[in-house]
Amino acid sequence: LRAANAQGEASDTATVTVTGTGGDGGDGNGGDAAPVSNTIAYATGDGDEIRLVNPDGSGDRSLWAHGQDDPSEVYEVWNLAWKPDATELAFASTHENWCSLYQSDLFALDADGTDYRRVTQAPACAELSEYPTGTVNVPVRNSGLDSFSGFLYFQGAPGIQPVNLPPGGTGMVTFENVADFGDGEDWLQLAMIIYGGQREVAFSTAVDVVAGGTVTTAPAEVYVPSASWEVWSPTWSPDGERIGHILNGISLWQLPADPTPLDFGSSLLAEEVRPGGYTSLLAWGPTAERANDLLYAKSLGDDTGVYLVREGGSEAGEALAATFAYEAIFGLAWLPDGSGFVYAVTEGDYFGEDRSSNLFVYDFASGESTRVTSLEGDFAGQVSVSPDGERFVFERAADLSEFQSGLVDPDLWLVNRDGGGATLLVEDAYAPAWSR
């Protein structure tokens, strides 16, 4: 429960400090800053800060930091993605999960660090106070055979509340100062059950918050969820109007770049279509010709590989770079001209000293993959491509985390497309994103 306990501590203050090179929050409209071209954004090793650096290693500077105390190291940036015109940066992070339905959310800010906003489960924590507020009572009941000790969050509340119930126990959880986003059925707000990093929506609690009043929801059954509502791998549509992402590891999802409150978004595929397996990475086509094309990676399953699918498609797509079930795809990025993509995949004896992951380039014209790196005992991870498509910046580490879920303590390296010129760029850094 370390993560949930830290969320509970954060909810006591119900504030978040956001810092950036250009100042504080802003109006949330985004896109007003000048573009930052041919620049690499990355997350620091502790996951609390995003920085910018030039490809030659100069100009390393801070762009944004969440500014919260994080002694338990539970807040972490996951992935970064530049808007095609390089005026905004989107990222996935867990630093506002104490005032959101989700364990992680998507955020965006201008290239100068201003106009910070939350994209999924908008608005951001600090903006909730701008709305009229009411009080929400949520009756809770534990019908299980074990005690429940977790948390509950209600949309629009400034923080989470603890729930401790014995088997068969009942109680009432009260949320004060809940933001009222609107009136009517289109503005129903609901609660989320939280247990550590696991979450589940309590759909029975949907209610219209009344500004200045008190409402009571239908009872919510509390239990230990088997999954978690979270998002990662942001990617922009070529016109910069939408941001795609992975939802819960099973869906390709999208939202407007500036969504209204309570907007859950919609599927990038036909409503009934799911990629299947564990979906780990998503990348939107970079050109007008590829504007409706999506690449996604499935990892650690029978269908492990990189897939190409059309937006709105009625099928899960075509496997272009398939591999074995025990391998994992750690990095995925389009070439800027849309002629192919670069990806990182594990290879070698699973228990051998040559176990590694390496970069490959897939070419659509030939249907073939060409090796870029030849690491043995080291691992390539998340990757991004230079504006001219001739160099890659990628995570490199000497070890993998448990169950091959990612790299341990990576650094950022540069390498030429032909495999030459490999150089260290930044130590103790990850999640690179190279602006066009």
C-alpha positions as CSV (number, residue, x, y, z in Angstrom):
1,L,0.0,0.0,0.0
2,R,3.0,2.3,-0.2
3,A,1.7,4.1,-3.2
4,A,-1.8,4.5,-1.8
5,N,-0.5,5.7,1.5
6,A,1.6,8.4,-0.3
7,Q,-1.6,9.4,-2.2
8,G,-3.4,9.7,1.1
9,E,-0.7,12.0,2.5
10,A,-0.9,14.1,-0.6
11,S,-4.7,14.4,-0.4
12,D,-4.4,15.9,3.1
13,T,-3.2,19.1,1.5
14,A,-5.0,18.7,-1.8
15,T,-2.5,21.0,-3.6
16,V,0.2,20.4,-6.2
17,T,3.1,22.6,-7.1
18,V,4.0,22.7,-10.7
19,T,7.2,24.4,-11.9
20,G,8.4,25.2,-15.4
21,T,11.0,27.3,-17.0
22,G,8.3,29.7,-18.2
23,G,6.3,30.1,-15.0
24,D,3.2,28.5,-13.5
25,G,0.0,27.1,-14.8
26,G,-1.5,29.4,-17.5
27,D,-4.9,29.3,-19.1
28,G,-4.6,25.7,-20.3
29,N,-5.0,26.5,-24.0
30,G,-1.6,25.3,-25.0
31,G,0.3,25.8,-28.2
32,D,1.2,29.5,-27.7
33,A,4.9,29.1,-27.1
34,A,7.5,29.2,-29.9
35,P,8.5,25.7,-31.1
36,V,11.6,24.0,-29.7
37,S,13.0,22.3,-32.8
38,N,15.7,19.5,-32.9
39,T,15.7,19.2,-29.1
40,I,15.5,16.1,-26.9
41,A,13.2,16.0,-24.0
42,Y,13.7,13.4,-21.3
43,A,12.8,12.4,-17.7
44,T,15.3,12.3,-14.9
45,G,16.1,9.1,-13.2
46,D,13.9,9.9,-10.2
47,G,10.9,10.5,-12.4
48,D,10.1,13.9,-10.9
49,E,11.4,16.2,-13.6
50,I,11.4,16.7,-17.4
51,R,14.5,18.3,-18.9
52,L,15.6,19.4,-22.4
53,V,19.0,18.9,-24.0
54,N,20.5,19.6,-27.4
55,P,21.7,16.6,-29.5
56,D,25.3,17.5,-28.9
57,G,24.8,17.4,-25.1
58,S,24.7,21.2,-24.6
59,G,22.0,23.3,-23.2
60,D,20.8,20.7,-20.6
61,R,18.0,22.6,-18.7
62,S,14.8,22.0,-16.7
63,L,11.4,22.2,-18.4
64,W,9.0,21.0,-15.7
65,A,8.9,19.3,-12.3
66,H,5.8,18.3,-10.3
67,G,7.3,19.9,-7.1
68,Q,5.7,17.5,-4.6
69,D,7.5,15.8,-1.8
70,D,8.2,12.2,-3.0
71,P,10.2,10.4,-0.3
72,S,8.6,7.0,-1.2
73,E,9.3,7.6,-4.9
74,V,5.8,6.8,-6.1
75,Y,5.4,9.7,-8.5
76,E,7.0,9.0,-11.9
77,V,6.9,10.3,-15.5
78,W,6.5,7.4,-17.9
79,N,6.6,8.6,-21.5
80,L,7.0,11.8,-23.5
81,A,5.7,12.9,-26.9
82,W,6.2,16.2,-28.8
83,K,3.4,17.8,-30.7
84,P,4.3,17.7,-34.4
85,D,5.0,21.4,-34.6
86,A,7.2,21.2,-31.4
87,T,5.2,23.8,-29.5
88,E,3.9,21.4,-26.9
89,L,5.0,18.3,-25.0
90,A,2.6,15.6,-23.8
91,F,3.6,13.1,-21.1
92,A,2.2,10.3,-18.9
93,S,2.8,10.6,-15.2
94,T,1.4,9.3,-11.8
95,H,2.0,12.6,-9.9
96,E,-1.7,13.6,-9.7
97,N,-3.2,10.1,-9.0
98,W,-4.5,11.3,-5.6
99,C,-7.0,13.6,-7.3
100,S,-7.9,11.5,-10.3
101,L,-9.8,8.4,-11.2
102,Y,-6.7,7.1,-12.9
103,Q,-3.4,5.7,-11.5
104,S,-1.6,7.7,-14.2
105,D,-2.8,10.5,-16.4
106,L,-1.7,12.3,-19.6
107,F,-0.6,15.9,-19.3
108,A,0.6,18.6,-21.7
109,L,2.5,21.8,-21.4
110,D,4.0,24.4,-23.8
111,A,7.5,24.1,-25.0
112,D,8.6,26.8,-22.6
113,G,7.2,25.0,-19.6
114,T,4.0,27.1,-19.3
115,D,0.3,26.2,-19.8
116,Y,0.4,23.0,-17.8
117,R,-2.8,21.0,-18.0
118,R,-4.2,17.5,-17.5
119,V,-5.6,15.8,-20.6
120,T,-7.1,12.6,-19.2
121,Q,-9.6,13.1,-16.4
122,A,-9.4,16.9,-16.8
123,P,-9.1,19.3,-15.2
124,A,-5.8,19.2,-13.2
125,C,-5.9,19.2,-9.4
126,A,-5.0,22.9,-9.0
127,E,-7.9,23.9,-11.3
128,L,-10.6,22.1,-9.3
129,S,-11.0,25.1,-7.0
130,E,-12.1,27.3,-9.9
131,Y,-15.5,25.5,-10.0
132,P,-18.5,25.7,-7.7
133,T,-18.4,22.9,-5.2
134,G,-20.8,20.6,-3.3
135,T,-20.6,17.7,-0.8
136,V,-21.0,14.0,-1.8
137,N,-21.8,11.1,0.5
138,V,-20.8,7.6,-0.7
139,P,-22.3,4.7,1.3
140,V,-19.8,1.8,1.3
141,R,-20.2,-1.9,2.1
142,N,-17.7,-4.7,2.3
143,S,-19.4,-7.9,1.3
144,G,-16.2,-9.9,1.2
145,L,-14.8,-12.4,3.7
146,D,-11.7,-10.3,4.3
147,S,-11.2,-6.9,5.8
148,F,-10.7,-4.0,3.3
149,S,-8.2,-1.3,4.0
150,G,-7.9,1.1,1.0
151,F,-9.2,4.4,-0.4
152,L,-12.0,5.9,-2.3
153,Y,-11.8,8.8,-4.7
154,F,-14.8,10.8,-6.2
155,Q,-14.4,12.8,-9.4
156,G,-13.8,16.5,-8.7
157,A,-12.8,16.0,-5.1
158,P,-9.5,17.6,-3.9
159,G,-8.2,14.2,-2.6
160,I,-8.8,10.6,-1.7
161,Q,-10.4,9.3,1.5
162,P,-9.5,6.2,3.5
163,V,-11.9,3.2,3.7
164,N,-11.4,0.6,6.5
165,L,-14.1,-2.0,6.8
166,P,-14.3,-5.5,8.4
167,P,-16.1,-8.3,6.5
168,G,-19.7,-7.4,6.2
169,G,-19.0,-3.8,7.4
170,T,-20.7,-0.7,6.2
171,G,-19.9,3.0,6.4
172,M,-20.2,6.4,4.8
173,V,-17.4,8.3,3.1
174,T,-17.9,12.0,2.8
175,F,-16.2,14.2,0.1
176,E,-16.4,17.9,0.7
177,N,-15.5,20.7,-1.8
178,V,-16.3,18.5,-4.8
179,A,-16.2,20.4,-8.1
180,D,-19.5,20.7,-9.9
181,F,-18.7,20.6,-13.6
182,G,-22.3,21.0,-14.9
183,D,-25.9,20.0,-14.4
184,G,-27.8,17.1,-15.9
185,E,-27.1,13.5,-17.0
186,D,-24.2,14.5,-19.2
187,W,-22.3,15.7,-16.1
188,L,-22.6,12.7,-13.8
189,Q,-19.5,12.1,-11.6
190,L,-18.5,8.9,-9.9
191,A,-16.1,7.2,-7.5
192,M,-13.1,5.0,-7.8
193,I,-12.0,2.1,-5.5
194,I,-8.3,2.3,-4.8
195,Y,-6.0,-0.4,-3.3
196,G,-2.3,0.3,-3.7
197,G,-1.8,0.6,-7.5
198,Q,-5.0,-1.2,-8.3
199,R,-8.2,0.6,-9.1
200,E,-11.8,0.0,-10.3
201,V,-14.6,2.3,-11.1
202,A,-17.7,2.2,-8.8
203,F,-20.3,2.8,-11.5
204,S,-23.1,2.6,-9.0
205,T,-22.0,5.9,-7.5
206,A,-22.7,8.1,-10.6
207,V,-24.5,11.2,-9.4
208,D,-25.0,14.9,-10.4
209,V,-23.0,17.0,-7.9
210,V,-25.0,20.0,-6.7
211,A,-23.1,23.2,-6.1
212,G,-23.7,24.4,-2.5
213,G,-25.7,21.3,-1.7
214,T,-25.2,17.7,-0.6
215,V,-26.0,14.5,-2.5
216,T,-25.8,10.8,-1.5
217,T,-24.9,8.2,-4.1
218,A,-26.1,4.6,-4.3
219,P,-24.0,2.2,-2.2
220,A,-20.6,1.2,-3.4
221,E,-19.2,-2.3,-2.9
222,V,-15.5,-2.1,-1.9
223,Y,-13.1,-4.9,-2.8
224,V,-9.5,-5.4,-3.9
225,P,-9.6,-4.6,-7.7
226,S,-7.9,-7.0,-10.1
227,A,-6.6,-4.3,-12.5
228,S,-5.8,-0.6,-12.6
229,W,-7.2,2.3,-14.6
230,E,-4.1,3.9,-16.1
231,V,-2.9,5.5,-19.3
232,W,0.5,5.7,-21.0
233,S,2.4,6.1,-24.3
234,P,1.0,9.5,-25.5
235,T,1.1,10.2,-29.2
236,W,-0.2,13.2,-31.2
237,S,-2.3,13.1,-34.3
238,P,-0.4,14.7,-37.3
239,D,-2.6,17.8,-37.1
240,G,-2.0,18.2,-33.3
241,E,-5.7,18.2,-32.5
242,R,-5.8,14.9,-30.7
243,I,-3.7,12.8,-28.3
244,G,-3.7,9.1,-28.6
245,H,-2.7,6.7,-25.8
246,I,-2.9,3.2,-24.3
247,L,-5.8,2.7,-21.9
248,N,-5.3,-0.1,-19.3
249,G,-3.0,-2.0,-21.6
250,I,-6.0,-3.2,-23.7
251,S,-7.3,-0.3,-25.7
252,L,-6.0,2.2,-28.2
253,W,-7.7,5.5,-27.0
254,Q,-7.8,9.2,-27.9
255,L,-8.9,12.5,-26.5
256,P,-9.0,16.1,-27.8
257,A,-5.8,17.9,-27.0
258,D,-7.9,20.3,-24.9
259,P,-10.7,18.2,-23.5
260,T,-13.7,19.4,-21.5
261,P,-14.0,18.1,-17.9
262,L,-15.2,14.4,-17.5
263,D,-14.3,13.6,-21.1
264,F,-13.3,9.9,-21.1
265,G,-12.3,9.9,-24.7
266,S,-13.0,7.3,-27.4
267,S,-11.5,4.3,-29.1
268,L,-9.1,4.8,-32.0
269,L,-10.5,1.5,-33.5
270,A,-14.1,0.4,-34.2
271,E,-15.9,0.3,-30.9
272,E,-15.9,-3.5,-30.6
273,V,-12.2,-4.0,-31.6
274,R,-9.4,-4.6,-29.0
275,P,-5.8,-5.3,-29.9
276,G,-5.7,-8.3,-27.6
277,G,-2.9,-9.2,-25.3
278,Y,-0.9,-6.6,-23.4
279,T,-0.5,-3.4,-25.5
280,S,2.6,-1.5,-24.5
281,L,3.3,1.3,-27.0
282,L,1.4,3.4,-29.5
283,A,2.6,5.8,-32.3
284,W,0.5,7.8,-34.7
285,G,1.6,8.2,-38.3
286,P,3.8,11.3,-38.8
287,T,2.8,12.5,-42.3
288,A,-0.4,13.5,-44.1
289,E,-0.2,10.2,-46.1
290,R,0.1,8.3,-42.8
291,A,-2.4,10.4,-40.8
292,N,-4.8,7.5,-40.4
293,D,-2.1,4.9,-39.6
294,L,-1.2,3.7,-36.1
295,L,1.6,1.5,-34.9
296,Y,1.3,-0.3,-31.7
297,A,3.3,-3.0,-29.8
298,K,2.1,-6.0,-28.0
299,S,4.5,-7.5,-25.5
300,L,4.9,-10.7,-23.4
301,G,2.2,-12.7,-25.1
302,D,1.7,-15.1,-28.0
303,D,1.2,-12.1,-30.4
304,T,4.3,-10.2,-29.3
305,G,5.3,-7.7,-32.1
306,V,4.6,-4.4,-33.8
307,Y,1.3,-4.0,-35.6
308,L,0.0,-1.6,-38.2
309,V,-3.7,-0.6,-38.1
310,R,-5.9,2.1,-39.6
311,E,-7.8,4.5,-37.4
312,G,-11.4,3.4,-37.0
313,G,-10.4,-0.1,-38.4
314,S,-12.6,-3.1,-37.7
315,E,-9.6,-5.4,-37.2
316,A,-6.7,-5.5,-34.8
317,G,-4.1,-4.9,-37.6
318,E,-1.3,-6.6,-39.3
319,A,1.8,-7.9,-37.5
320,L,4.9,-6.4,-39.2
321,A,7.6,-7.3,-36.7
322,A,6.5,-10.4,-34.9
323,T,8.6,-12.3,-32.4
324,F,8.4,-15.0,-29.7
325,A,6.0,-14.9,-26.8
326,Y,8.7,-14.5,-24.2
327,E,10.2,-11.5,-25.9
328,A,9.2,-7.8,-25.2
329,I,9.0,-4.7,-27.3
330,F,10.5,-1.8,-25.3
331,G,10.7,1.0,-27.9
332,L,8.7,2.1,-30.9
333,A,8.9,5.2,-33.1
334,W,8.0,6.2,-36.7
335,L,10.7,7.4,-39.1
336,P,9.7,11.0,-39.9
337,D,9.0,10.4,-43.6
338,G,6.6,7.5,-42.7
339,S,8.7,5.0,-44.7
340,G,9.2,2.7,-41.7
341,F,9.8,2.6,-38.0
342,V,12.5,1.8,-35.4
343,Y,11.8,-0.6,-32.5
344,A,13.6,-2.2,-29.6
345,V,13.1,-5.9,-28.9
346,T,14.6,-8.4,-26.5
347,E,16.7,-11.3,-27.9
348,G,19.2,-14.0,-27.0
349,D,19.1,-16.8,-24.4
350,Y,16.6,-15.9,-21.7
351,F,19.0,-16.9,-19.0
352,G,22.3,-16.4,-20.9
353,E,24.9,-13.7,-20.7
354,D,24.0,-12.5,-24.2
355,R,20.5,-11.7,-23.2
356,S,19.8,-8.2,-24.5
357,S,17.5,-5.9,-26.4
358,N,18.5,-4.1,-29.6
359,L,17.2,-1.5,-32.1
360,F,16.0,-2.5,-35.5
361,V,14.5,-0.5,-38.4
362,Y,11.6,-1.9,-40.3
363,D,11.1,-0.7,-43.9
364,F,7.6,-0.8,-45.4
365,A,8.8,-1.1,-49.0
366,S,10.9,-4.2,-48.5
367,G,9.0,-5.6,-45.5
368,E,12.3,-6.3,-43.8
369,S,13.9,-5.3,-40.5
370,T,17.6,-4.2,-40.4
371,R,19.7,-4.4,-37.2
372,V,20.9,-1.1,-35.8
373,T,22.6,-2.0,-32.5
374,S,24.5,-5.2,-31.5
375,L,24.3,-5.0,-27.7
376,E,25.1,-8.1,-25.7
377,G,24.2,-8.1,-22.0
378,D,22.8,-4.5,-22.4
379,F,19.3,-3.4,-23.2
380,A,17.8,-0.8,-25.5
381,G,14.5,0.7,-24.4
382,Q,12.3,3.6,-25.4
383,V,13.5,5.3,-28.6
384,S,13.0,8.5,-30.6
385,V,14.2,9.7,-34.0
386,S,16.0,12.8,-35.2
387,P,14.1,15.1,-37.6
388,D,16.1,13.8,-40.5
389,G,15.6,10.2,-39.6
390,E,19.3,9.5,-39.5
391,R,19.9,9.3,-35.7
392,F,18.2,7.7,-32.8
393,V,18.2,8.5,-29.1
394,F,17.4,5.6,-26.9
395,E,17.4,4.2,-23.3
396,R,20.3,1.9,-22.5
397,A,20.8,-0.1,-19.3
398,A,22.6,-3.2,-18.0
399,D,19.5,-4.8,-16.5
400,L,15.8,-5.4,-16.8
401,S,13.2,-5.0,-14.1
402,E,11.2,-7.9,-12.9
403,F,9.1,-9.7,-15.5
404,Q,10.8,-7.7,-18.3
405,S,8.6,-4.7,-17.6
406,G,11.3,-2.1,-18.4
407,L,14.9,-1.1,-18.0
408,V,16.6,-0.6,-14.6
409,D,18.5,2.8,-14.2
410,P,18.9,3.6,-17.9
411,D,21.0,6.3,-19.5
412,L,20.3,8.0,-22.8
413,W,22.5,7.1,-25.8
414,L,22.7,8.3,-29.4
415,V,23.4,6.1,-32.4
416,N,23.4,6.6,-36.2
417,R,20.9,4.7,-38.2
418,D,23.6,2.6,-39.7
419,G,24.7,1.5,-36.1
420,G,27.8,3.7,-35.9
421,G,28.6,6.7,-33.7
422,A,27.1,5.3,-30.5
423,T,27.7,7.9,-27.7
424,L,26.4,8.6,-24.2
425,L,24.1,11.6,-24.1
426,V,22.7,11.9,-20.5
427,E,23.3,9.7,-17.5
428,D,20.4,8.5,-15.3
429,A,17.7,9.5,-17.8
430,Y,14.9,7.9,-19.7
431,A,11.8,8.4,-21.9
432,P,13.5,10.4,-24.7
433,A,11.4,12.5,-27.2
434,W,13.2,14.2,-30.1
435,S,11.3,17.3,-31.5
436,R,11.0,17.8,-35.2
